[in-house]
Amino acid sequence: MTALARFDRYLPATLAPADLPAARHLTLLAAITAASLPALLLMYHWLGFDAAAVAVLCGGAVMGCAPLLLRAGASLAFALNIFLASLFVLKIWLATHLGGLNAATTAWFVLCPLVAALVGGTRAALVWSALVFKAYFVLFLWSRFVAPFVSYPVTAPDVLAFGGQLGLLVLVTVIALCFSANINNAAPPT
């Protein structure tokens, strides 16, 4: 039994066997989101940005519901898109409140196409890449030609940058390990 098979109890028994690895990955990412919420809430509170803590709580709650949607009979594609849409809207909100493209959290947009590729495949990854590109483009145009984004004055921007980059590193590593597990499980025995 693989480590990811532990998430099977949260998944519907009617799930197609071909969708099982992707559903396990989505459940893992939802669990990581739920586990990291308290630390993120405390960080934003200590930085004096309680509105961001509330935004993260709301976005994280929706992302954490992805496995519940599967359990309730929703398709894997629907649950994935709910998870990613919540992440996407949260990143847009943070970008607009923390300085636009200069925000410490803007790099997190990369998770949308990465998670889409892991769970939904190439087509989903390309769609989410296009959406992220459009978001970057709009953020750029807005700050360039309409009005610059004013960053909320967090009490310790270096702590926000450190926490953001460290969290992104952890999540990208987990996603890379999931990709590696998929490759190793699909390889024919030698």
GUNU-647544 format. One record per residue: residue number from 0; x, y, z of N, C-alpha, C, O in turn. Coordinates in steps of 0.2 Angstrom, whole numbers, plus 5000, padded with zeros to 4 digits. Layout:
REM residues N
<NUM, <X, Y, Z>, <X, Y, Z>, <X, Y, Z>, <X, Y, Z>>,
...
//
This chain:
REM residues 190
<0, <5004, 4994, 5000>, <5000, 5000, 5000>, <5004, 5006, 5000>, <5009, 5007, 5004>>,
<1, <5003, 5011, 4995>, <5007, 5017, 4995>, <5005, 5022, 5000>, <4999, 5021, 5003>>,
<2, <5009, 5027, 5002>, <5007, 5032, 5007>, <5001, 5035, 5005>, <4996, 5037, 5009>>,
<3, <5000, 5037, 4998>, <4994, 5040, 4996>, <4988, 5036, 4996>, <4982, 5039, 4996>>,
<4, <4988, 5029, 4997>, <4982, 5025, 4997>, <4979, 5026, 5004>, <4973, 5024, 5004>>,
<5, <4982, 5029, 5008>, <4979, 5031, 5015>, <4973, 5036, 5014>, <4968, 5036, 5018>>,
<6, <4973, 5039, 5008>, <4968, 5044, 5007>, <4962, 5041, 5004>, <4956, 5044, 5003>>,
<7, <4962, 5035, 5003>, <4956, 5031, 4999>, <4950, 5031, 5003>, <4944, 5031, 5001>>,
<8, <4951, 5031, 5010>, <4945, 5031, 5014>, <4940, 5038, 5013>, <4935, 5038, 5015>>,
<9, <4944, 5043, 5011>, <4940, 5049, 5010>, <4937, 5050, 5003>, <4934, 5055, 5001>>,
<10, <4939, 5045, 4999>, <4936, 5045, 4992>, <4930, 5040, 4991>, <4930, 5035, 4994>>,
<11, <4926, 5042, 4986>, <4920, 5038, 4985>, <4923, 5031, 4982>, <4927, 5031, 4978>>,
<12, <4919, 5026, 4984>, <4921, 5019, 4981>, <4919, 5019, 4974>, <4922, 5014, 4970>>,
<13, <4915, 5023, 4971>, <4913, 5023, 4964>, <4918, 5026, 4959>, <4916, 5027, 4953>>,
<14, <4923, 5029, 4962>, <4928, 5032, 4958>, <4931, 5028, 4953>, <4933, 5022, 4955>>,
<15, <4932, 5030, 4947>, <4935, 5026, 4942>, <4942, 5024, 4944>, <4946, 5029, 4946>>,
<16, <4944, 5018, 4943>, <4951, 5016, 4944>, <4957, 5021, 4941>, <4962, 5022, 4944>>,
<17, <4955, 5023, 4935>, <4960, 5028, 4932>, <4960, 5034, 4935>, <4965, 5038, 4934>>,
<18, <4955, 5036, 4939>, <4955, 5043, 4942>, <4958, 5043, 4949>, <4959, 5048, 4952>>,
<19, <4959, 5037, 4952>, <4961, 5036, 4958>, <4968, 5039, 4960>, <4968, 5043, 4965>>,
<20, <4973, 5039, 4956>, <4979, 5042, 4958>, <4978, 5050, 4958>, <4981, 5053, 4963>>,
<21, <4975, 5053, 4953>, <4974, 5060, 4953>, <4969, 5062, 4959>, <4971, 5067, 4962>>,
<22, <4964, 5058, 4961>, <4960, 5060, 4967>, <4964, 5060, 4973>, <4963, 5064, 4978>>,
<23, <4969, 5055, 4974>, <4973, 5054, 4979>, <4977, 5061, 4980>, <4978, 5063, 4985>>,
<24, <4980, 5063, 4974>, <4984, 5069, 4974>, <4980, 5075, 4976>, <4983, 5079, 4980>>,
<25, <4974, 5076, 4974>, <4970, 5081, 4975>, <4968, 5081, 4983>, <4968, 5086, 4986>>,
<26, <4967, 5075, 4986>, <4966, 5075, 4993>, <4972, 5076, 4997>, <4971, 5079, 5002>>,
<27, <4978, 5074, 4995>, <4984, 5076, 4998>, <4985, 5083, 4998>, <4986, 5086, 5004>>,
<28, <4984, 5087, 4993>, <4985, 5094, 4992>, <4979, 5098, 4997>, <4981, 5103, 5000>>,
<29, <4973, 5095, 4997>, <4968, 5098, 5001>, <4970, 5097, 5009>, <4969, 5102, 5013>>,
<30, <4973, 5091, 5010>, <4975, 5090, 5017>, <4981, 5095, 5019>, <4981, 5097, 5025>>,
<31, <4986, 5096, 5015>, <4991, 5100, 5016>, <4989, 5107, 5017>, <4991, 5111, 5021>>,
<32, <4984, 5109, 5013>, <4981, 5116, 5013>, <4978, 5117, 5020>, <4979, 5121, 5024>>,
<33, <4974, 5112, 5022>, <4970, 5112, 5029>, <4975, 5112, 5035>, <4975, 5116, 5039>>,
<34, <4981, 5108, 5034>, <4986, 5108, 5039>, <4990, 5114, 5040>, <4992, 5116, 5045>>,
<35, <4991, 5118, 5034>, <4995, 5124, 5034>, <4991, 5130, 5036>, <4994, 5135, 5037>>,
<36, <4984, 5130, 5036>, <4980, 5136, 5038>, <4982, 5139, 5044>, <4982, 5145, 5044>>,
<37, <4982, 5135, 5050>, <4984, 5139, 5056>, <4990, 5143, 5056>, <4990, 5148, 5058>>,
<38, <4995, 5140, 5053>, <5002, 5144, 5052>, <5001, 5150, 5048>, <5003, 5155, 5050>>,
<39, <4997, 5149, 5043>, <4996, 5155, 5038>, <4992, 5161, 5042>, <4993, 5167, 5041>>,
<40, <4987, 5158, 5045>, <4983, 5163, 5049>, <4987, 5167, 5054>, <4986, 5173, 5055>>,
<41, <4991, 5163, 5058>, <4995, 5166, 5063>, <5000, 5171, 5060>, <5001, 5177, 5062>>,
<42, <5003, 5169, 5054>, <5008, 5173, 5051>, <5005, 5180, 5049>, <5007, 5185, 5050>>,
<43, <4999, 5180, 5046>, <4996, 5186, 5043>, <4993, 5190, 5049>, <4994, 5196, 5049>>,
<44, <4991, 5187, 5054>, <4989, 5191, 5060>, <4995, 5194, 5063>, <4995, 5200, 5065>>,
<45, <5001, 5191, 5064>, <5007, 5194, 5067>, <5010, 5199, 5063>, <5013, 5204, 5065>>,
<46, <5008, 5199, 5056>, <5011, 5204, 5052>, <5006, 5210, 5051>, <5007, 5215, 5048>>,
<47, <5000, 5209, 5055>, <4996, 5215, 5056>, <4991, 5215, 5050>, <4988, 5221, 5048>>,
<48, <4990, 5210, 5046>, <4986, 5210, 5040>, <4980, 5205, 5041>, <4980, 5199, 5038>>,
<49, <4976, 5206, 5046>, <4970, 5201, 5047>, <4966, 5200, 5041>, <4963, 5195, 5041>>,
<50, <4965, 5205, 5037>, <4961, 5204, 5031>, <4963, 5198, 5027>, <4960, 5194, 5024>>,
<51, <4970, 5198, 5026>, <4973, 5193, 5022>, <4972, 5186, 5026>, <4971, 5181, 5023>>,
<52, <4972, 5186, 5033>, <4971, 5180, 5036>, <4964, 5177, 5035>, <4963, 5171, 5034>>,
<53, <4959, 5182, 5035>, <4952, 5180, 5033>, <4952, 5177, 5026>, <4948, 5172, 5024>>,
<54, <4955, 5181, 5021>, <4955, 5178, 5014>, <4958, 5171, 5013>, <4955, 5167, 5010>>,
<55, <4964, 5170, 5017>, <4967, 5164, 5017>, <4962, 5158, 5020>, <4962, 5153, 5017>>,
<56, <4959, 5160, 5025>, <4954, 5155, 5028>, <4949, 5153, 5024>, <4947, 5148, 5023>>,
<57, <4946, 5158, 5020>, <4940, 5157, 5016>, <4943, 5153, 5010>, <4940, 5148, 5008>>,
<58, <4948, 5155, 5007>, <4951, 5151, 5001>, <4953, 5144, 5003>, <4952, 5139, 4999>>,
<59, <4956, 5144, 5009>, <4958, 5137, 5011>, <4953, 5132, 5013>, <4953, 5126, 5011>>,
<60, <4947, 5135, 5015>, <4941, 5131, 5017>, <4938, 5128, 5010>, <4936, 5123, 5010>>,
<61, <4938, 5132, 5005>, <4935, 5130, 4999>, <4940, 5125, 4996>, <4937, 5120, 4994>>,
<62, <4946, 5126, 4996>, <4951, 5121, 4993>, <4951, 5114, 4997>, <4951, 5109, 4994>>,
<63, <4950, 5115, 5004>, <4949, 5109, 5008>, <4943, 5105, 5007>, <4943, 5099, 5008>>,
<64, <4938, 5108, 5003>, <4932, 5104, 5002>, <4932, 5100, 4996>, <4928, 5096, 4994>>,
<65, <4938, 5100, 4992>, <4938, 5097, 4986>, <4937, 5089, 4987>, <4933, 5086, 4983>>,
<66, <4940, 5086, 4992>, <4939, 5079, 4992>, <4931, 5077, 4994>, <4929, 5072, 4993>>,
<67, <4928, 5082, 4998>, <4921, 5081, 5000>, <4917, 5082, 4994>, <4912, 5078, 4993>>,
<68, <4919, 5086, 4989>, <4915, 5086, 4983>, <4915, 5079, 4979>, <4910, 5077, 4976>>,
<69, <4921, 5076, 4979>, <4922, 5070, 4976>, <4917, 5065, 4980>, <4914, 5061, 4976>>,
<70, <4918, 5065, 4986>, <4914, 5060, 4990>, <4906, 5061, 4989>, <4902, 5056, 4989>>,
<71, <4904, 5068, 4987>, <4897, 5069, 4986>, <4895, 5067, 4979>, <4889, 5068, 4977>>,
<72, <4900, 5065, 4975>, <4898, 5063, 4968>, <4900, 5067, 4963>, <4899, 5066, 4957>>,
<73, <4903, 5073, 4964>, <4906, 5077, 4959>, <4911, 5074, 4955>, <4915, 5070, 4958>>,
<74, <4912, 5076, 4949>, <4918, 5074, 4945>, <4925, 5076, 4948>, <4925, 5081, 4951>>,
<75, <4930, 5072, 4946>, <4936, 5074, 4947>, <4938, 5081, 4944>, <4941, 5085, 4948>>,
<76, <4936, 5082, 4938>, <4937, 5089, 4935>, <4934, 5094, 4939>, <4937, 5100, 4939>>,
<77, <4928, 5093, 4941>, <4924, 5099, 4944>, <4928, 5100, 4951>, <4929, 5106, 4953>>,
<78, <4930, 5095, 4955>, <4933, 5096, 4961>, <4940, 5100, 4960>, <4941, 5104, 4964>>,
<79, <4943, 5098, 4955>, <4950, 5101, 4954>, <4949, 5108, 4952>, <4952, 5112, 4954>>,
<80, <4944, 5110, 4948>, <4943, 5117, 4946>, <4940, 5121, 4952>, <4942, 5127, 4952>>,
<81, <4937, 5118, 4956>, <4935, 5122, 4962>, <4941, 5123, 4966>, <4942, 5129, 4969>>,
<82, <4945, 5118, 4967>, <4951, 5119, 4971>, <4956, 5125, 4968>, <4958, 5129, 4971>>,
<83, <4957, 5124, 4961>, <4961, 5129, 4958>, <4958, 5136, 4957>, <4961, 5141, 4958>>,
<84, <4951, 5136, 4956>, <4948, 5143, 4956>, <4949, 5146, 4963>, <4950, 5152, 4963>>,
<85, <4948, 5143, 4968>, <4949, 5146, 4975>, <4956, 5148, 4976>, <4957, 5154, 4978>>,
<86, <4961, 5144, 4974>, <4968, 5146, 4974>, <4969, 5152, 4970>, <4973, 5157, 4972>>,
<87, <4967, 5152, 4964>, <4968, 5158, 4959>, <4965, 5164, 4962>, <4968, 5169, 4962>>,
<88, <4959, 5164, 4964>, <4956, 5170, 4967>, <4959, 5173, 4973>, <4960, 5179, 4974>>,
<89, <4962, 5168, 4977>, <4965, 5170, 4983>, <4972, 5173, 4981>, <4974, 5179, 4984>>,
<90, <4975, 5171, 4976>, <4982, 5174, 4974>, <4980, 5181, 4971>, <4985, 5185, 4971>>,
<91, <4975, 5181, 4967>, <4973, 5188, 4964>, <4972, 5193, 4970>, <4974, 5199, 4970>>,
<92, <4968, 5191, 4975>, <4967, 5195, 4980>, <4973, 5197, 4984>, <4974, 5203, 4985>>,
<93, <4977, 5193, 4985>, <4984, 5194, 4989>, <4988, 5199, 4984>, <4991, 5203, 4987>>,
<94, <4988, 5197, 4978>, <4993, 5201, 4973>, <4990, 5209, 4973>, <4994, 5213, 4974>>,
<95, <4984, 5210, 4973>, <4981, 5216, 4973>, <4982, 5220, 4979>, <4982, 5226, 4980>>,
<96, <4983, 5217, 4985>, <4983, 5220, 4991>, <4991, 5220, 4994>, <4992, 5223, 4999>>,
<97, <4995, 5216, 4990>, <5002, 5216, 4993>, <5007, 5219, 4988>, <5013, 5218, 4988>>,
<98, <5004, 5223, 4983>, <5009, 5226, 4978>, <5009, 5224, 4971>, <5014, 5225, 4967>>,
<99, <5004, 5220, 4969>, <5003, 5218, 4962>, <5009, 5213, 4960>, <5009, 5208, 4964>>,
<100, <5012, 5213, 4954>, <5017, 5208, 4953>, <5023, 5208, 4957>, <5027, 5203, 4957>>,
<101, <5024, 5213, 4961>, <5029, 5213, 4966>, <5028, 5210, 4972>, <5032, 5210, 4977>>,
<102, <5022, 5208, 4973>, <5020, 5204, 4980>, <5024, 5198, 4981>, <5026, 5195, 4976>>,
<103, <5025, 5197, 4987>, <5029, 5191, 4989>, <5025, 5185, 4987>, <5028, 5179, 4987>>,
<104, <5019, 5185, 4987>, <5015, 5179, 4986>, <5013, 5178, 4978>, <5010, 5173, 4977>>,
<105, <5015, 5182, 4974>, <5013, 5182, 4967>, <5016, 5175, 4964>, <5013, 5172, 4959>>,
<106, <5022, 5173, 4966>, <5025, 5167, 4963>, <5021, 5161, 4964>, <5021, 5156, 4961>>,
<107, <5016, 5161, 4969>, <5012, 5156, 4970>, <5007, 5154, 4965>, <5004, 5149, 4965>>,
<108, <5006, 5159, 4960>, <5002, 5157, 4954>, <5004, 5151, 4951>, <5000, 5148, 4947>>,
<109, <5011, 5150, 4951>, <5013, 5144, 4947>, <5010, 5137, 4950>, <5010, 5132, 4946>>,
<110, <5007, 5137, 4956>, <5004, 5131, 4958>, <4998, 5129, 4954>, <4996, 5124, 4954>>,
<111, <4994, 5134, 4951>, <4988, 5133, 4947>, <4990, 5128, 4941>, <4987, 5123, 4941>>,
<112, <4994, 5130, 4937>, <4996, 5125, 4932>, <4999, 5119, 4934>, <4998, 5113, 4931>>,
<113, <5003, 5119, 4939>, <5007, 5113, 4942>, <5001, 5108, 4945>, <5002, 5102, 4943>>,
<114, <4997, 5110, 4949>, <4992, 5106, 4952>, <4987, 5103, 4946>, <4985, 5098, 4946>>,
<115, <4986, 5108, 4941>, <4981, 5106, 4936>, <4985, 5100, 4932>, <4981, 5095, 4930>>,
<116, <4991, 5101, 4931>, <4995, 5095, 4927>, <4995, 5089, 4931>, <4994, 5084, 4928>>,
<117, <4996, 5089, 4937>, <4997, 5083, 4942>, <4990, 5080, 4942>, <4990, 5074, 4941>>,
<118, <4984, 5083, 4943>, <4978, 5080, 4944>, <4974, 5080, 4938>, <4970, 5075, 4936>>,
<119, <4974, 5085, 4933>, <4970, 5085, 4927>, <4973, 5083, 4921>, <4970, 5082, 4916>>,
<120, <4980, 5083, 4921>, <4983, 5082, 4914>, <4985, 5088, 4910>, <4985, 5094, 4913>>,
<121, <4987, 5087, 4904>, <4990, 5092, 4900>, <4985, 5097, 4898>, <4987, 5103, 4899>>,
<122, <4979, 5096, 4896>, <4974, 5101, 4894>, <4973, 5105, 4900>, <4972, 5111, 4899>>,
<123, <4971, 5103, 4906>, <4970, 5107, 4912>, <4976, 5111, 4913>, <4975, 5117, 4915>>,
<124, <4982, 5109, 4913>, <4988, 5113, 4914>, <4988, 5119, 4909>, <4990, 5124, 4911>>,
<125, <4987, 5117, 4903>, <4987, 5123, 4898>, <4982, 5128, 4899>, <4983, 5134, 4898>>,
<126, <4976, 5126, 4901>, <4970, 5131, 4902>, <4972, 5135, 4908>, <4972, 5141, 4908>>,
<127, <4975, 5132, 4914>, <4977, 5136, 4920>, <4983, 5140, 4918>, <4983, 5145, 4921>>,
<128, <4987, 5138, 4914>, <4993, 5142, 4912>, <4991, 5148, 4909>, <4993, 5154, 4910>>,
<129, <4986, 5147, 4904>, <4983, 5153, 4901>, <4980, 5158, 4905>, <4980, 5164, 4905>>,
<130, <4976, 5155, 4910>, <4973, 5160, 4915>, <4978, 5163, 4919>, <4977, 5169, 4921>>,
<131, <4983, 5160, 4921>, <4988, 5163, 4925>, <4992, 5169, 4921>, <4993, 5174, 4924>>,
<132, <4993, 5167, 4915>, <4996, 5172, 4910>, <4992, 5178, 4910>, <4994, 5184, 4910>>,
<133, <4985, 5177, 4909>, <4980, 5183, 4908>, <4980, 5187, 4915>, <4980, 5193, 4915>>,
<134, <4981, 5184, 4921>, <4981, 5187, 4927>, <4987, 5191, 4928>, <4987, 5197, 4930>>,
<135, <4993, 5188, 4926>, <4999, 5192, 4926>, <4999, 5198, 4921>, <5001, 5204, 4923>>,
<136, <4996, 5197, 4915>, <4995, 5203, 4910>, <4991, 5208, 4913>, <4993, 5214, 4912>>,
<137, <4985, 5206, 4916>, <4981, 5211, 4918>, <4984, 5215, 4924>, <4983, 5221, 4925>>,
<138, <4987, 5212, 4929>, <4990, 5215, 4934>, <4996, 5220, 4932>, <4996, 5225, 4934>>,
<139, <4999, 5218, 4927>, <5005, 5222, 4924>, <5001, 5228, 4921>, <5003, 5234, 4922>>,
<140, <4996, 5227, 4917>, <4993, 5233, 4913>, <4990, 5238, 4918>, <4991, 5244, 4917>>,
<141, <4987, 5235, 4923>, <4983, 5239, 4928>, <4989, 5243, 4932>, <4988, 5249, 4932>>,
<142, <4994, 5240, 4934>, <4999, 5244, 4938>, <5003, 5249, 4933>, <5005, 5254, 4936>>,
<143, <5003, 5248, 4927>, <5007, 5252, 4922>, <5003, 5258, 4920>, <5005, 5263, 4919>>,
<144, <4996, 5256, 4918>, <4992, 5261, 4915>, <4986, 5264, 4919>, <4984, 5269, 4917>>,
<145, <4984, 5261, 4924>, <4979, 5263, 4928>, <4981, 5266, 4934>, <4981, 5272, 4935>>,
<146, <4983, 5262, 4939>, <4986, 5264, 4945>, <4990, 5259, 4948>, <4989, 5253, 4948>>,
<147, <4996, 5261, 4951>, <5000, 5256, 4954>, <4996, 5253, 4960>, <4993, 5256, 4964>>,
<148, <4998, 5246, 4961>, <4995, 5243, 4967>, <4999, 5245, 4973>, <5005, 5245, 4973>>,
<149, <4996, 5247, 4978>, <4999, 5249, 4985>, <4999, 5243, 4989>, <4994, 5240, 4991>>,
<150, <5005, 5242, 4992>, <5006, 5236, 4996>, <5003, 5238, 5003>, <5005, 5243, 5006>>,
<151, <5000, 5233, 5006>, <4998, 5234, 5013>, <5004, 5234, 5017>, <5008, 5230, 5016>>,
<152, <5004, 5239, 5022>, <5010, 5239, 5026>, <5011, 5234, 5031>, <5010, 5235, 5037>>,
<153, <5013, 5228, 5029>, <5014, 5222, 5034>, <5020, 5224, 5039>, <5024, 5228, 5036>>,
<154, <5020, 5222, 5045>, <5025, 5224, 5050>, <5031, 5221, 5048>, <5036, 5224, 5050>>,
<155, <5032, 5216, 5045>, <5038, 5213, 5043>, <5038, 5210, 5036>, <5037, 5204, 5036>>,
<156, <5039, 5214, 5031>, <5039, 5211, 5024>, <5044, 5205, 5023>, <5043, 5201, 5019>>,
<157, <5050, 5205, 5027>, <5055, 5200, 5026>, <5052, 5193, 5028>, <5053, 5188, 5025>>,
<158, <5048, 5193, 5033>, <5045, 5187, 5036>, <5040, 5185, 5031>, <5039, 5179, 5030>>,
<159, <5036, 5189, 5028>, <5031, 5187, 5023>, <5035, 5184, 5017>, <5032, 5179, 5014>>,
<160, <5040, 5187, 5015>, <5044, 5185, 5009>, <5047, 5178, 5011>, <5046, 5173, 5007>>,
<161, <5050, 5177, 5017>, <5052, 5171, 5019>, <5047, 5165, 5019>, <5048, 5160, 5017>>,
<162, <5042, 5167, 5023>, <5036, 5162, 5023>, <5033, 5160, 5017>, <5032, 5154, 5016>>,
<163, <5032, 5165, 5012>, <5030, 5163, 5006>, <5034, 5159, 5002>, <5032, 5154, 4999>>,
<164, <5041, 5161, 5001>, <5045, 5157, 4997>, <5046, 5150, 5000>, <5047, 5145, 4997>>,
<165, <5047, 5149, 5007>, <5048, 5143, 5010>, <5041, 5138, 5009>, <5042, 5132, 5007>>,
<166, <5036, 5141, 5010>, <5029, 5137, 5008>, <5029, 5135, 5001>, <5027, 5129, 5000>>,
<167, <5031, 5139, 4996>, <5031, 5138, 4989>, <5036, 5132, 4988>, <5034, 5127, 4984>>,
<168, <5042, 5132, 4991>, <5047, 5127, 4990>, <5044, 5120, 4992>, <5045, 5115, 4989>>,
<169, <5041, 5120, 4998>, <5038, 5114, 5001>, <5033, 5111, 4996>, <5033, 5105, 4994>>,
<170, <5028, 5115, 4994>, <5023, 5113, 4989>, <5025, 5111, 4983>, <5023, 5106, 4980>>,
<171, <5030, 5114, 4980>, <5033, 5112, 4973>, <5036, 5105, 4974>, <5036, 5101, 4970>>,
<172, <5040, 5105, 4980>, <5043, 5098, 4981>, <5038, 5092, 4982>, <5039, 5087, 4979>>,
<173, <5033, 5094, 4985>, <5028, 5088, 4986>, <5025, 5087, 4979>, <5024, 5081, 4978>>,
<174, <5023, 5092, 4975>, <5020, 5090, 4968>, <5025, 5087, 4964>, <5023, 5082, 4960>>,
<175, <5032, 5089, 4964>, <5037, 5085, 4961>, <5037, 5078, 4963>, <5038, 5073, 4959>>,
<176, <5037, 5076, 4969>, <5037, 5069, 4972>, <5031, 5066, 4969>, <5031, 5060, 4968>>,
<177, <5025, 5069, 4969>, <5019, 5066, 4966>, <5020, 5064, 4959>, <5018, 5058, 4957>>,
<178, <5023, 5068, 4955>, <5024, 5067, 4948>, <5029, 5061, 4948>, <5028, 5057, 4943>>,
<179, <5034, 5061, 4952>, <5039, 5056, 4952>, <5036, 5049, 4953>, <5037, 5044, 4950>>,
<180, <5031, 5049, 4958>, <5028, 5043, 4960>, <5023, 5040, 4954>, <5023, 5034, 4953>>,
<181, <5020, 5045, 4951>, <5016, 5043, 4945>, <5021, 5040, 4939>, <5019, 5035, 4937>>,
<182, <5027, 5043, 4938>, <5031, 5040, 4933>, <5034, 5033, 4935>, <5034, 5029, 4931>>,
<183, <5036, 5033, 4942>, <5038, 5026, 4944>, <5033, 5021, 4944>, <5034, 5015, 4943>>,
<184, <5027, 5023, 4946>, <5021, 5018, 4946>, <5019, 5016, 4939>, <5016, 5010, 4938>>,
<185, <5020, 5020, 4934>, <5018, 5019, 4927>, <5024, 5015, 4923>, <5023, 5012, 4918>>,
<186, <5030, 5015, 4926>, <5036, 5012, 4922>, <5035, 5004, 4922>, <5033, 5001, 4928>>,
<187, <5036, 5001, 4917>, <5036, 4993, 4917>, <5041, 4991, 4921>, <5047, 4994, 4922>>,
<188, <5040, 4985, 4925>, <5045, 4982, 4929>, <5051, 4980, 4925>, <5051, 4977, 4919>>,
<189, <5057, 4981, 4928>, <5063, 4979, 4924>, <5066, 4972, 4927>, <5071, 4970, 4924>>,
//
